[in-house]
Amino acid sequence: MASTFGNGSVLSSVVLPIMCICLTQWLLVFPVANTIASGFSVDLIHRDSPLSPLYNPLETPFDRFYNAYNRSISRINRFRPSYSKAVWSDIMASGGEYFMNISIGTPPVLVLGIADTGSDLTWVQCKPCEECYLQKPPLFDPMKSSTYKSVQCGSDPCNALDSSDRVCDQEQNTCKYSYSYGDRSFTRGNVALEKFTIGAANSTRIDSPVSFPNLVFGCGHKNGGTFDNVGSGIIGLGGGPLSLVKQLSKSIHGKFSYCLQAPDSAAKSSKLIFGTATDSNAVSTSTPLVDRDPSTYYYVTLEAISVGDKKLAYGSGSASSATGEGNIIIDSGTTLTFLESEFYNSLESALEEAIKAKRVSDPKGLLSPCFEADKDMDLPVITFHFSGADVKLQPWNTFAQVQDHMVCFTIVPSNDIAIFGNLSQMDFLVSYDLEERSVSFTPTDCTKNP
């Protein structure tokens, strides 16, 4: 069933979450998931939120959206097979969308890092700096931490790094890492063990932090490039063995979730939950995670997409990248959703057929199709039919207001890779079960999370 968007209060809701939407009335007709469960949580701060140190009040919602578009285009490059393994194993330096705070060491030092489901090893800048990019927070000094331990060459944590990413200091028998990025940014340093302190205990409703000793991380002594100066590094939430969620797997039973909301004027953060998050009464739909290389990424299988009631098979007659299992990556760090270009042509035709509005051009020439918005405009629900899971996306997940009387589709074509981005995940509790190898989607009003 279509949702109505016009010049009244509803049109503003098409200014999508990445654009600091000013949404006064969301007509939510689904049950709200209860995220107060056993486990612990941490705030996710969108880079465009008023809570973010990167927030620029002089930017318009339209500016923020187009900036996010450009970051998405840059970020997708690292997923492409033609890129080197070093680029596969980490994010584009300035491409993250969400920050999170954790504390490292004893005594604990607060670290603001990019939270990324497309990265494994967590790393931060460390003293002494052989070469470091300018950052506003204090640098972590391992010499002042009583719980810092170096990792030896040939140890399990060292061997968990890809052979192209690790270096052994034979003189000191110390394991080192080296990552390069597609934009020539880099980080190099020591692989170490340290105490991490994270979040608050949801089960008791008390803001008491939870600590974990001897977690593997990278202590970066040589880092440079286009990293944001408000952050200290990257917090890896990917599927590889050195990611934070995999290292915490026994404590959180292989489960973690996030509930992403718009960086709106309410200045609320989204939530990342470690452990079980969903209420047994919540209505969820689940799809299998597919094992593929590199193991960092979360692959699922997209079978079809519906525009309203019109269903289009995904991958039929398309390039090989769109066919078979694991043909799309779920990624919280990419704003837009990317689909195989040959299929996209059919999707675009179905949209034109469903939307009874004048087609117009994006003034910046980036998004298509775009439509002239008026008070009688109806935008269709777009359903992603994953293997075993139908995920219904509301118009705020798939359309953005790019001018006062213009809306554009925010799913875009790609020649060789498909990504289910964070706009499509807004107002879903997205839950990963790394033991059962599945990911579930629960329609949720994420503004009501604790």
N, C-alpha and C positions, 0 to 999 in steps of 0.2 A: 504494500500500500504506500502511495506517495505521501510525502510530507509537504506542507504548503510553506513557501517562503515568499515574502513580499517586502514592500517598503515600510511596513509596520515593524513591530517589535521582533518579528520572526526573522526578517532578512538579516539582522545583525548576527544571528546565530550561524549564518553561513561563513562569517569571518572565522575561519577554522582555528582550532586550538593553538596552533603555532603562532597565530596572529593575535594573541591576547584577546580572545573572543569576549565580547561583552554580552553574555547570554543571560537574560533575565528570566526566561521561562523555557526550561527543557521539558518537553512533554514525554517524560520517561514512563513507559508502560510495562517495565520489566521489574522483577523482584530484585531488591538490592542485596548483594552478597555481604555477609558479615565477615569482616577481616580481623575481628578480635578473636584470635585463636592461639593455640600453643605455638611458640616461636618468638621472634623478635623482629622489629621493623626499623627502617631508617628512612629519613626523608629524601626524596628525589627532587632536586631543584632545577626546573627548566631554565636554560640559559636566558630566555626572554621574560622570565617571571620577575616581578618587582622584588622578589627575594634574592635574585641572582646578583652577584657582584658584576656581571656583564650587562645588567639592565641599563638601557639608555632611554630615558623618558622622552627624548627628542625624536626618537624613531616612531613612525606611524605603524599601525598594524600591517599596512601594505608593505612597508619597508621590511618589517620582520619576516613576513612570509617570503618575499623574494630572496632575502638573505638565507633563509632556511632552504629554499629551492637550490641555491648555489651550493650550499654545504652538502645537500643530498647528491648532487651531480658529482662533486668531488669524492664523496665517500664511497659511491658505488664502484669506483675504479679498483679499490682494494679487493673486491669480491671476484674480480675477473680472473680466470685461469691464466691469462697471458701475463699477469703480474708475478713478480718473484715471490718465493715462499716467505721472505722477510716481510713483504707487504701483506701477505695473507695473514700473518700471525699477529697483527696489531692494527689499530685504527689509523686513519688519516689524522695527522696531529691535531688539527683544530676542528675536527668534524663531529665531536660529541654534542649531544643535545641536553643531557642531564648531568648534574653534579651531585655528589653525595659526600658527606663527612664521615670519616672514620678516625680513630686514634691509633697511633703506632708507638710501641716502645714502652719502657718503664723508666721514669714517669711518662705518661702518655702525651704524645704530641698530636694535636689536631691537624688532620690532612683533608683538604678539599680536592677531590679527584673526579675525573670524568667517569661516570658509571657506564659500562659498555658491555652489551651482550655479544659483541663481535670481537672481544679480546680475552686473552687468558691471563698471562702474568700481570699481577698488580705491581706497579713500580712508582717510586716517588724520587724527587731530586734529593740528594744527600750531600752533606759536608764530608770531606773537603771537596770543593768543586774544581775539577780540572778544567771544565767548561760547562757552564749552566746558563739557561735562558733566565731572564729576569722574572722573578715571581714575587708577588706581594706578601704571601704568608711566609713565616720563617722556614728555613730549610731544616730537614730532619738531620740530626747529628747522631750517628750510630755510637760514637764514643761516649755519649752521655746516657745511653740506654743500658740498663743492667741485663736486659733480656735479648740483646742482639747477638746473633751467632752467625759466623760465616759458614757457607756450604762448601764442602770439599769437592774436588774433581772426582768424577766417577761415582758419586753418590746418586741415589735415586732421584732427588730433586734436580740435580744437574743433568742427569740423563733424560729427564722428562722434557727438557728443552730440545727443539729440533737441532740437529747437528750443525746447521748453518747459522744458528742463533747463539751458540755457546762457545766459549773460549776458556781454556784452562791456563791459569797462571801457575806454571810448574814450580817456580821458585817458592811460592807461598802455599801451593796446593789449594788454591782458591778458585771456585767456579765463577765465571763471569758470563754475562749475557750481552748481546748486541742486536738491537732492532733498528731497522731503517724503514722509512715511510715513503709513500709515493711522491710526496712534495719535498723530498730531500731532508726532512726532519729526521732526527735520530735520538736514541738513548742508549747509553752503554754504562755498565757498572757491575757491581757484585751481586750474585745470587745469595740470599741470606734467609735466616729464620728470625721471626720476631713475633712479639705479642700484639694482636689486633684487638681493639675494643670497638664494638659496633652497637649502635642503636639503643632501643628501649625494649623492655620485656612486655609484650602485648598481653600475655596470659595473666599478668598480675595488675595490669593497668598502671604500673609504676614506671616512671622514666629512669629505670636503673640500667646502666650499660651492661653488655654481655661481652666477656673477654675470652679469647682463644689463644693459647700459647703456640709457639713454633710453627707459624704459618710461613710458607715460602713467598718471598717477594723480591723485587729488584731494587737495589739501592743505587740509584743512578748518579754517577760522578761526572759524566760527560753527556750533556743533553743540549740540543739546539734545534732551531727551526721556527716553526710557526705556532708553537704552543701558546695557549692563552696564559697571560701572566697572573691571573687570579687563582689558577690551579697549581697543584703540586705534582700531578702525574695522572695515572690511569688506574682505575679499579676494574679488574677483569672479571666479567660475569659470564664468559663463554663456556663451551662444553669441554674444553681440553683439561688435562690432568692438573695443571697448575692454576686454574682459575679459582677465584675465591669460593664460588659455590661448590665446586668439586672438592676442594680441600675441607669444606665444612660439611660434606655430604653425610657423614655419620651422625653429626649433631642435628642436622635439619632433615634427616631421612631422605636426602636427595631432592628436596622440594624447595622451590622459591617462587615468588609471584611479584607482580607489580601492577599498580592501578594508576594509569596515567590520566591526568586531567589537564585542562587548558591553563596556561600561565596567565590567568585573568586578573582583573582588578581586585579580587578578593585576597590575592597574595597568599594563596595556600600552596603547599608543596604536595607533590604526588608521593606515593608510598612504594617502597620495596620491602617485601616481607620474606624473611628467611624461615622456612618451616611451613606447616599447613596453614592455609589462609581462608579457604572457602567454608561456608556454612553448609551443613548437610541438606538444608532446605533450598539452597540456591540452585537454579537451573543452569547447568553447564553443558558444554558440548566439547568433545575431546577428539584429538587427532594424533596419530603416532608420530614420534620423532624418527627420522630416517638417518641411519648411520652412513655418513659420507666423509670424505677427506676434503678439506681439513676438518678435524673434529671440533674446532672452535665454534663453528656456526651451527645454528639450529635449523635443520632442514625439515620441511613437511611437504606433503603432496597436495597440490591444487588440481582438482578434477574438472571444475566448471565454475562459471560466474553467471549469476542471473541479474538482469536489469529489470526490476519489477518482476513480472511473471515470465519473462523471456530468458531461457537458459541457454548458455553458450558453452560448448565443450572446450576446455582449455587444452591446447597442445595438438588438437586434431589438424593435421596438415601443416603444422608449424615446424620450426626448427627443433633440432634434437634437444636443446636445452629446456624446452617447454614440456617434453614428454618424459614419461617414466616416473619413478618414485623420487621424492626429495627434490622436486623441481622449483621450489621457492624457499627463501630464507626468511625467517622471522627476525627482525632486527629493530631494537629500540632506539638505536643511534641514528637511523636514517629517517628523515621526516616523511618523504613521499613514498608511495607504493609504486614499484616498477613491474611491468608485465611485458612478456615477449611481444615484439613489435607486430608480427603478422597477426596474432590474435587480437592485438589492440585495435586494428582496423575494424574488425567485426564488432568489438565492444563500442567503439565510437559511433558506428552506424546505429546500434541498438539504443544508444543514448539519445541521438538525434530523433529517433522515432518515438522515444518515450517522453521527451521534454518538449512541450508545446510552447516554445519561446523562440524568439529571433536569435540566430547564431551570430556572434560578433567576435572580434579579434582581441586577444590580450595585447594591451598597448606595449608591453615589453617583449612580445613575441616568444614567450617561454611556454605558456600553457595552452592546451587545446584539447577538447572544445571548450568554448566560453559562450555564455548566453546572457542576453539582456534580461535583467531581473525586474519584475513588477509585482504588484500585490497579489496577483492571481497565479503566480508561478508555482508549479508542482515539480519537485525533484524526487526521483525514484529511490527506493531502497535498493542497495547493491548487495547481493548475497555472494559470499565466497564459499564455494562448496569444496572444502578440504576432504580428504579421505576420512569418512565417518563423522564429519562435523560441518554443519552449515552455520556460518557466521554472518549475521545480518548487519550491514553497515548503514547507519543513518546518514542523512545528507551532510551533517557536520563532520562525518568521517571522510567524506569523498569530494566535497565541494568547498571552495573558498571564495569569499567576496574580495575581489581584487580592485574594484572601484565601487563608487556609491551605487551604481545600477548595473553591475556586472558580476556574474559568478563564473568560476572556471572549475573544471574537473581537475582533481589533484592526484589522480592516478596517471602515470606517464609511461610511454613505451621505452623498452630497452632492447638492444640487439642481442644480448647474450646472457642476461642474468635477471632473475625475478626476485624481488624483495617485498615483503609485507612490512611496511614502515609504521612509524609511531602514530601518524594521524589516523590510520585505519584501526589502531589499537586503543584509541582514546575511549574512555568509559567502558572498558572491559577489564575485569580482573583476569590477567593472563598468567596462568599457573603452569609451571614446568615441573614435571616429575622425572628426574633423571634416572631413577631406579626402574620405573615402569616404562620409561622412554615414551612419554606422551606430553602434550601441551593442551591445556583446556582454556576455553574462553567463556567467561561468565558476564553477561551484561550487568553493569554496576554503575551506580552514581558515585564516581570516584571522589566527588567533593565531600562526601559524607564519611570518608575514611578517617579513622582517628589520627 
